[in-house]
């Protein structure tokens, strides 16, 4: 069964709903590692709209979508690892007015899904629906080495480097605003000064020692962060810093 546009409009307008669910594709929902999610299976559901109403708990974090089998009326609410409401509960128990009889974890070797839905795997009769208010994650972050040159003007100087500007997200259509520098930043090993993350972990400050001039470096890692999802991090990036004496 495929949800028609009129039905999709219904899914986004259920009473008390803050989220819409959109048909993604046939099969079982999986994350970027092709891992299925932890799921709460609800019984007594007889329509897709009822499945949506059951799963639509807008106040609960970690929900990425749902799976529905129109032939059997099987309804599964999908959550990233550790967020399924049935984890640790005695079954059956009531879940949004329906009885949950099964708490399904991943049968894959790397554990349950940890990010937004990006694909499906074969599962006869099932359709995957994604929750529209889940922020998607990029597949990768590539840290690009930078070179900065500063001229000394006195003592106790602080030089700011906007290192994230040159880093690349894949796909490139993702906004860079969730990108953060992990802490601590690796300071120079030659005692020339120190590097720290600043500006809400968007930049690095280099603070040279009083008499230092020359070339040094620090290292950082950038991670893409969305609440309730696994971070996507870059390679370790080297920032080369050249400090010239006053007057050059």
Residue frames as qw, qx, qy, qz and C-alpha x, y, z in Angstrom:
[[0.000, 0.888, 0.460, 0.000, 0.00, 0.00, 0.00],
 [0.411, 0.150, -0.003, 0.899, 1.23, 3.52, -0.83],
 [0.042, -0.666, -0.470, 0.578, -0.11, 6.60, 0.93],
 [0.323, 0.663, 0.431, 0.520, -1.78, 8.99, -1.48],
 [0.189, 0.331, -0.142, 0.913, -1.33, 12.79, -1.11],
 [0.508, -0.563, -0.176, -0.628, -4.75, 13.14, 0.57],
 [0.856, -0.397, -0.318, 0.092, -3.76, 10.52, 3.14],
 [0.597, 0.086, -0.261, 0.754, -0.40, 12.18, 3.72],
 [0.124, -0.509, 0.010, -0.852, -2.27, 15.42, 4.41],
 [0.749, -0.530, -0.248, -0.312, -4.33, 13.53, 6.98],
 [0.822, -0.146, -0.350, 0.425, -1.19, 12.21, 8.62],
 [0.358, 0.197, -0.207, 0.889, 0.06, 15.74, 9.20],
 [0.303, -0.400, -0.045, -0.864, -3.25, 16.99, 10.57],
 [0.587, -0.357, -0.725, 0.048, -4.10, 14.45, 13.26],
 [0.403, -0.849, -0.084, -0.331, -5.43, 16.09, 16.45],
 [0.649, -0.723, 0.223, 0.079, -2.61, 16.95, 18.83],
 [0.876, 0.136, 0.182, 0.425, 0.05, 16.13, 16.25],
 [0.111, -0.886, 0.220, 0.392, 3.16, 18.26, 15.90],
 [0.221, -0.434, 0.752, 0.444, 4.72, 16.08, 13.22],
 [0.797, 0.408, -0.095, -0.435, 3.94, 14.61, 9.84],
 [0.613, -0.233, 0.725, 0.211, 5.04, 11.23, 8.55],
 [0.527, 0.629, -0.283, -0.497, 5.86, 10.90, 4.86],
 [0.969, 0.140, 0.200, 0.034, 6.14, 7.74, 2.80],
 [0.214, -0.724, 0.559, 0.344, 9.84, 7.08, 2.13],
 [0.495, 0.358, -0.698, -0.373, 9.98, 3.75, 0.33],
 [0.928, -0.164, -0.216, -0.254, 9.04, 0.09, 0.66],
 [0.708, 0.182, -0.567, 0.380, 10.97, -1.98, 3.22],
 [0.635, -0.637, -0.328, 0.290, 12.32, -1.62, 6.72],
 [0.049, 0.973, -0.118, 0.192, 13.70, 1.80, 7.71],
 [0.843, -0.181, -0.089, 0.498, 17.49, 1.92, 8.27],
 [0.189, -0.909, 0.100, 0.359, 20.13, 4.55, 9.01],
 [0.378, 0.814, -0.403, -0.182, 23.24, 5.48, 7.00],
 [0.156, -0.458, 0.875, -0.005, 24.99, 2.27, 8.19],
 [0.602, -0.018, -0.648, -0.466, 22.00, 0.22, 6.93],
 [0.133, -0.045, -0.872, 0.470, 21.09, -0.60, 10.54],
 [0.370, -0.593, -0.591, -0.402, 17.40, -1.06, 11.51],
 [0.167, -0.515, 0.303, -0.784, 16.04, 0.72, 14.56],
 [0.013, 0.163, 0.866, -0.473, 14.66, -0.26, 17.93],
 [0.354, -0.256, -0.470, -0.767, 10.89, -0.51, 17.51],
 [0.340, 0.096, 0.701, -0.620, 7.75, -0.68, 19.61],
 [0.191, -0.177, -0.817, -0.515, 5.12, -2.92, 17.96],
 [0.395, 0.059, 0.389, -0.830, 1.54, -1.84, 18.72],
 [0.020, 0.255, 0.947, 0.193, -1.44, -4.21, 18.43],
 [0.144, 0.671, 0.625, -0.373, -5.05, -3.25, 17.75],
 [0.079, 0.549, -0.247, -0.795, -4.05, -0.96, 14.91],
 [0.618, 0.408, 0.671, 0.028, -6.16, -1.39, 11.78],
 [0.473, 0.847, 0.185, 0.160, -5.22, 1.57, 9.57],
 [0.592, 0.303, -0.116, 0.738, -2.17, 3.61, 8.66],
 [0.153, -0.709, 0.008, -0.689, -3.76, 6.66, 10.30],
 [0.785, -0.599, -0.051, -0.148, -4.08, 4.75, 13.57],
 [0.858, -0.022, -0.100, 0.503, -0.44, 3.70, 13.31],
 [0.294, 0.538, -0.064, 0.787, 0.55, 7.33, 12.87],
 [0.458, -0.720, -0.024, -0.520, -1.57, 8.38, 15.85],
 [0.905, -0.394, -0.107, 0.119, 0.06, 5.67, 17.95],
 [0.767, 0.066, -0.048, 0.636, 3.61, 6.64, 17.03],
 [0.186, 0.690, 0.061, 0.697, 3.15, 10.39, 17.07],
 [0.583, -0.707, -0.277, 0.289, 4.50, 11.18, 20.53],
 [0.383, 0.815, -0.050, 0.432, 5.96, 14.57, 19.75],
 [0.369, -0.854, 0.290, -0.224, 7.39, 15.04, 23.26],
 [0.886, -0.297, 0.322, 0.152, 9.49, 11.88, 23.07],
 [0.114, 0.778, -0.517, -0.338, 12.99, 12.28, 21.58],
 [0.304, -0.344, 0.867, 0.195, 14.68, 9.79, 19.31],
 [0.659, 0.419, 0.607, -0.148, 11.73, 8.87, 17.10],
 [0.128, -0.371, 0.552, 0.736, 12.72, 8.76, 13.43],
 [0.455, 0.117, -0.528, -0.707, 9.72, 7.16, 11.71],
 [0.707, -0.012, 0.559, -0.433, 7.40, 4.20, 11.55],
 [0.115, 0.152, -0.888, -0.419, 6.80, 1.00, 9.58],
 [0.644, 0.178, 0.387, -0.635, 3.38, -0.24, 8.55],
 [0.063, -0.023, 0.936, 0.347, 2.26, -3.45, 6.84],
 [0.515, 0.063, -0.067, -0.852, -1.14, -2.87, 5.21],
 [0.641, 0.005, -0.703, -0.307, -1.72, -6.60, 4.69],
 [0.578, -0.223, -0.729, 0.291, -1.24, -7.56, 8.35],
 [0.290, -0.872, -0.134, -0.370, -1.83, -4.15, 10.05],
 [0.761, -0.305, -0.213, 0.531, 1.52, -4.53, 11.81],
 [0.049, 0.945, -0.001, 0.322, 2.59, -1.15, 13.16],
 [0.765, -0.221, -0.193, 0.574, 6.12, -0.43, 14.39],
 [0.048, -0.997, 0.033, -0.058, 7.26, 2.91, 15.84],
 [0.822, 0.237, -0.165, 0.491, 10.99, 3.31, 15.12],
 [0.339, -0.934, 0.115, 0.010, 13.50, 4.93, 17.50],
 [0.446, 0.650, -0.553, 0.270, 17.25, 5.40, 17.52],
 [0.658, -0.015, -0.689, 0.303, 19.26, 3.24, 19.92],
 [0.285, -0.123, -0.628, 0.714, 18.18, 3.56, 23.54],
 [0.233, 0.023, 0.100, -0.967, 15.05, 5.67, 22.96],
 [0.458, -0.255, -0.725, -0.446, 12.33, 3.05, 22.30],
 [0.472, -0.466, 0.237, -0.710, 9.68, 3.43, 25.03],
 [0.941, -0.185, -0.153, -0.239, 9.45, -0.34, 25.52],
 [0.569, 0.395, -0.603, 0.397, 13.12, -0.79, 26.43],
 [0.124, 0.173, -0.723, 0.657, 13.24, -2.16, 29.97],
 [0.578, -0.098, 0.171, -0.792, 9.45, -2.43, 30.27],
 [0.363, 0.064, 0.920, -0.134, 7.48, -5.56, 31.09],
 [0.345, 0.082, -0.531, -0.769, 5.37, -6.56, 28.09],
 [0.226, 0.617, 0.403, 0.637, 2.65, -6.00, 27.24],
 [0.183, -0.496, -0.380, 0.759, 2.13, -2.40, 28.33],
 [0.300, 0.846, 0.439, -0.043, -0.02, 0.50, 27.15],
 [0.401, -0.196, 0.272, 0.853, 1.61, 2.86, 24.69],
 [0.184, 0.141, -0.200, -0.952, -0.45, 5.89, 23.65],
 [0.686, 0.120, 0.196, -0.690, -3.65, 3.92, 24.17],
 [0.854, 0.281, -0.374, -0.227, -2.48, 0.77, 22.40],
 [0.847, -0.435, 0.306, 0.023, -0.98, -2.39, 23.80],
 [0.316, 0.712, -0.621, -0.084, 2.68, -2.96, 22.95],
 [0.970, -0.148, 0.144, -0.131, 3.37, -6.68, 22.68],
 [0.885, 0.141, 0.082, 0.436, 6.85, -6.69, 21.19],
 [0.134, -0.923, 0.235, 0.274, 9.99, -4.59, 21.62],
 [0.885, 0.379, 0.110, 0.246, 12.16, -5.15, 18.57],
 [0.319, -0.770, 0.347, 0.429, 15.86, -4.40, 18.58],
 [0.481, 0.678, -0.463, -0.308, 18.28, -4.60, 15.69],
 [0.965, -0.077, 0.247, 0.047, 19.42, -8.03, 14.53],
 [0.613, 0.707, -0.231, 0.266, 22.52, -6.52, 12.92],
 [0.797, -0.091, -0.330, 0.497, 26.02, -6.85, 14.33],
 [0.311, 0.263, -0.176, 0.896, 26.62, -3.14, 14.93],
 [0.039, -0.384, -0.627, 0.676, 23.52, -2.50, 17.01],
 [0.251, 0.761, 0.589, -0.105, 20.35, -0.48, 16.45],
 [0.375, 0.651, 0.242, 0.614, 20.18, 2.52, 14.13],
 [0.430, -0.488, -0.290, 0.702, 21.57, 5.76, 15.52],
 [0.050, -0.245, 0.182, 0.951, 20.73, 8.41, 12.91],
 [0.550, 0.403, 0.110, -0.723, 17.95, 9.60, 10.64],
 [0.780, 0.289, 0.555, 0.003, 16.36, 7.29, 8.05],
 [0.093, 0.646, -0.461, -0.601, 18.37, 7.31, 4.82],
 [0.365, 0.236, -0.800, -0.413, 17.47, 3.97, 3.21],
 [0.841, -0.139, 0.225, -0.471, 15.51, 0.72, 3.56],
 [0.040, -0.290, 0.947, 0.131, 16.26, -3.00, 3.52],
 [0.494, -0.117, -0.695, -0.508, 13.97, -5.71, 2.18],
 [0.187, 0.088, 0.802, -0.561, 11.04, -6.57, 4.45],
 [0.072, -0.302, -0.806, -0.505, 8.03, -8.05, 2.61],
 [0.214, -0.704, -0.654, -0.174, 4.84, -6.00, 2.90],
 [0.379, -0.675, -0.287, 0.565, 6.33, -3.23, 5.01],
 [0.321, 0.778, 0.145, 0.521, 6.48, 0.45, 4.09],
 [0.517, -0.265, -0.289, 0.761, 8.82, 2.94, 5.74],
 [0.006, -0.902, -0.280, -0.329, 7.57, 6.39, 6.74],
 [0.496, 0.098, -0.315, 0.803, 9.93, 9.09, 7.99],
 [0.228, -0.805, -0.437, 0.331, 9.12, 11.65, 10.63],
 [0.421, 0.764, 0.170, 0.458, 9.36, 15.08, 9.02],
 [0.215, -0.943, 0.139, -0.212, 10.72, 16.99, 12.02],
 [0.848, -0.351, 0.207, 0.339, 13.82, 14.81, 12.34],
 [0.131, 0.881, -0.365, -0.272, 16.96, 16.64, 11.27],
 [0.942, 0.305, -0.066, 0.126, 18.91, 14.63, 8.71],
 [0.543, -0.682, 0.362, 0.331, 22.63, 14.06, 9.10],
 [0.450, 0.721, -0.466, -0.247, 25.36, 14.33, 6.47],
 [0.979, 0.087, -0.174, 0.066, 27.16, 11.17, 5.42],
 [0.785, -0.079, -0.130, 0.601, 30.59, 12.63, 6.11],
 [0.105, -0.988, 0.051, 0.105, 32.61, 15.64, 7.23],
 [0.802, 0.275, -0.036, 0.529, 35.97, 16.33, 5.59],
 [0.366, -0.859, 0.008, 0.359, 38.35, 18.52, 7.53],
 [0.640, 0.665, 0.015, 0.385, 40.55, 20.67, 5.28],
 [0.638, -0.316, -0.145, 0.687, 43.99, 21.80, 6.57],
 [0.100, 0.971, 0.168, 0.135, 44.40, 25.57, 6.93],
 [0.610, 0.047, -0.133, 0.779, 47.33, 28.01, 6.99],
 [0.148, -0.955, -0.249, -0.064, 47.16, 31.26, 8.93],
 [0.566, 0.192, -0.166, 0.784, 49.72, 34.06, 9.15],
 [0.291, -0.915, -0.279, -0.014, 49.65, 36.74, 11.82],
 [0.419, 0.518, -0.263, 0.698, 51.95, 39.67, 12.67],
 [0.496, -0.479, -0.534, 0.489, 52.74, 40.40, 16.29],
 [0.023, 0.773, 0.130, 0.621, 51.72, 43.80, 17.57],
 [0.309, -0.655, 0.394, -0.565, 52.46, 43.39, 21.27],
 [0.074, 0.142, -0.944, 0.289, 52.10, 40.88, 24.11],
 [0.342, 0.253, 0.753, -0.502, 49.12, 38.84, 25.34],
 [0.398, 0.261, -0.406, -0.780, 47.79, 38.63, 21.80],
 [0.584, 0.203, 0.756, -0.216, 44.93, 36.37, 20.73],
 [0.220, 0.297, -0.593, -0.715, 44.55, 35.33, 17.10],
 [0.680, 0.226, 0.522, -0.463, 41.23, 33.91, 15.92],
 [0.057, 0.233, -0.825, -0.512, 41.01, 31.27, 13.17],
 [0.721, 0.205, 0.197, -0.632, 37.65, 30.41, 11.57],
 [0.152, -0.327, 0.901, 0.241, 38.77, 26.91, 10.68],
 [0.505, 0.321, 0.778, -0.189, 35.32, 25.45, 9.97],
 [0.432, 0.688, -0.028, -0.582, 34.82, 27.69, 6.94],
 [0.306, 0.534, -0.694, -0.372, 37.02, 25.48, 4.75],
 [0.323, -0.055, 0.935, -0.133, 35.68, 22.13, 5.99],
 [0.422, 0.092, -0.573, -0.696, 33.39, 20.21, 3.63],
 [0.606, 0.054, 0.631, -0.481, 30.10, 18.38, 4.31],
 [0.230, 0.114, -0.818, -0.515, 28.91, 15.51, 2.14],
 [0.415, 0.624, 0.424, 0.509, 26.42, 16.06, 0.62],
 [0.301, 0.054, -0.095, 0.947, 27.34, 19.74, 0.39],
 [0.261, -0.564, -0.425, -0.658, 23.68, 20.79, 0.63],
 [0.577, -0.588, -0.519, 0.227, 23.70, 20.44, 4.42],
 [0.075, -0.934, 0.072, -0.340, 24.01, 23.70, 6.41],
 [0.563, 0.306, -0.554, 0.531, 27.22, 24.18, 8.35],
 [0.345, -0.644, 0.176, -0.660, 25.52, 25.67, 11.40],
 [0.889, -0.422, 0.017, -0.176, 25.43, 22.34, 13.38],
 [0.797, 0.305, -0.337, 0.398, 29.20, 21.84, 12.82],
 [0.473, -0.857, 0.161, -0.122, 31.25, 22.16, 16.01],
 [0.390, 0.574, -0.660, 0.287, 34.89, 21.81, 17.04],
 [0.840, -0.378, -0.387, 0.045, 35.41, 18.99, 19.51],
 [0.127, -0.817, 0.406, -0.389, 37.21, 19.86, 22.71],
 [0.225, -0.821, 0.144, 0.505, 39.90, 19.97, 23.77],
 [0.616, 0.766, -0.185, 0.014, 41.80, 21.26, 20.74],
 [0.887, -0.140, 0.013, 0.441, 45.32, 19.79, 20.46],
 [0.075, -0.969, 0.145, 0.187, 47.73, 22.64, 21.22],
 [0.542, 0.696, -0.460, 0.107, 51.21, 22.94, 19.68],
 [0.935, -0.257, -0.161, 0.186, 53.70, 20.39, 20.98],
 [0.623, 0.331, -0.176, 0.686, 56.60, 22.88, 20.86],
 [0.379, -0.601, -0.423, 0.562, 55.43, 25.12, 23.73],
 [0.229, 0.211, 0.247, 0.918, 54.99, 28.04, 21.35],
 [0.360, -0.103, 0.086, -0.923, 51.52, 28.80, 22.68],
 [0.288, 0.207, 0.888, -0.293, 48.08, 27.30, 23.14],
 [0.288, -0.122, -0.568, -0.761, 44.96, 26.68, 21.05],
 [0.219, 0.259, 0.781, -0.524, 41.41, 26.64, 22.42],
 [0.034, 0.507, 0.739, 0.442, 37.95, 26.39, 20.88],
 [0.018, 0.323, 0.310, -0.894, 35.93, 29.58, 21.07],
 [0.390, 0.161, -0.243, -0.873, 32.82, 31.30, 19.66],
 [0.822, 0.042, 0.301, -0.481, 30.54, 28.42, 20.70],
 [0.674, -0.165, 0.682, 0.229, 33.10, 25.94, 19.33],
 [0.644, 0.727, 0.234, -0.026, 33.00, 27.57, 15.88],
 [0.408, 0.823, -0.305, 0.251, 36.56, 28.93, 15.84],
 [0.841, -0.226, -0.225, 0.437, 40.00, 28.40, 17.38],
 [0.092, -0.975, 0.173, -0.102, 41.98, 30.99, 19.28],
 [0.821, 0.142, -0.252, 0.491, 45.77, 30.78, 19.19],
 [0.339, -0.935, 0.081, -0.063, 47.57, 32.46, 22.07],
 [0.735, 0.423, -0.352, 0.397, 51.32, 32.62, 21.41],
 [0.669, -0.508, -0.214, 0.498, 53.88, 32.81, 24.15],
 [0.088, -0.918, -0.060, 0.383, 55.30, 36.30, 24.71],
 [0.151, -0.685, 0.508, 0.500, 58.48, 35.96, 22.63],
 [0.640, 0.131, 0.729, 0.205, 57.42, 33.42, 20.01],
 [0.487, 0.640, -0.222, -0.552, 57.81, 34.01, 16.29],
 [0.061, -0.284, 0.919, 0.268, 57.98, 31.31, 13.63],
 [0.641, 0.000, -0.500, -0.583, 55.75, 28.46, 12.47],
 [0.237, -0.095, 0.879, -0.403, 53.80, 26.04, 14.61],
 [0.456, -0.150, -0.659, -0.579, 50.54, 24.08, 14.41],
 [0.441, -0.057, 0.673, -0.592, 47.52, 22.82, 16.31],
 [0.191, -0.079, -0.906, -0.369, 45.00, 20.09, 15.55],
 [0.483, 0.086, 0.407, -0.771, 41.22, 19.75, 15.81],
 [0.057, 0.239, 0.935, 0.255, 38.31, 17.52, 14.84],
 [0.377, 0.024, -0.023, -0.925, 34.95, 18.86, 13.63],
 [0.083, 0.250, 0.962, -0.068, 31.66, 17.08, 14.34],
 [0.345, -0.264, -0.387, -0.813, 28.15, 17.60, 12.97],
 [0.014, -0.134, -0.831, 0.539, 25.70, 17.57, 15.87],
 [0.484, -0.336, -0.328, -0.739, 21.91, 17.19, 16.09],
 [0.442, -0.298, 0.609, -0.588, 20.16, 16.38, 19.40],
 [0.829, 0.038, 0.424, -0.364, 19.27, 12.70, 19.76],
 [0.875, 0.479, -0.072, -0.005, 21.48, 11.54, 16.89],
 [0.827, -0.262, 0.172, 0.467, 24.97, 10.15, 16.58],
 [0.009, -0.858, 0.233, 0.458, 27.58, 12.78, 15.69],
 [0.834, 0.461, 0.130, 0.274, 29.29, 12.64, 12.30],
 [0.404, -0.814, 0.217, 0.357, 32.94, 13.65, 12.73],
 [0.539, 0.790, -0.292, -0.032, 35.82, 14.62, 10.48],
 [0.831, 0.146, -0.271, 0.464, 39.37, 13.43, 10.25],
 [0.484, -0.694, -0.088, 0.525, 41.89, 15.16, 12.53],
 [0.443, 0.826, 0.141, 0.319, 42.85, 18.45, 10.87],
 [0.615, -0.273, -0.070, 0.737, 46.17, 20.29, 11.13],
 [0.121, 0.975, 0.169, 0.080, 46.15, 24.09, 11.26],
 [0.685, 0.080, -0.053, 0.722, 49.53, 25.66, 10.39],
 [0.171, -0.963, -0.195, 0.071, 50.19, 28.98, 12.13],
 [0.622, 0.262, -0.060, 0.736, 52.93, 31.41, 11.21],
 [0.290, -0.908, -0.217, 0.212, 53.68, 34.28, 13.59],
 [0.565, 0.511, -0.013, 0.647, 55.81, 37.11, 12.20],
 [0.403, -0.370, -0.341, 0.764, 57.60, 39.71, 14.31],
 [0.101, 0.875, 0.313, -0.355, 56.28, 43.23, 14.50],
 [0.001, 0.740, -0.334, -0.584, 57.16, 45.33, 11.49],
 [0.249, -0.113, 0.847, 0.456, 57.19, 42.55, 8.90]]
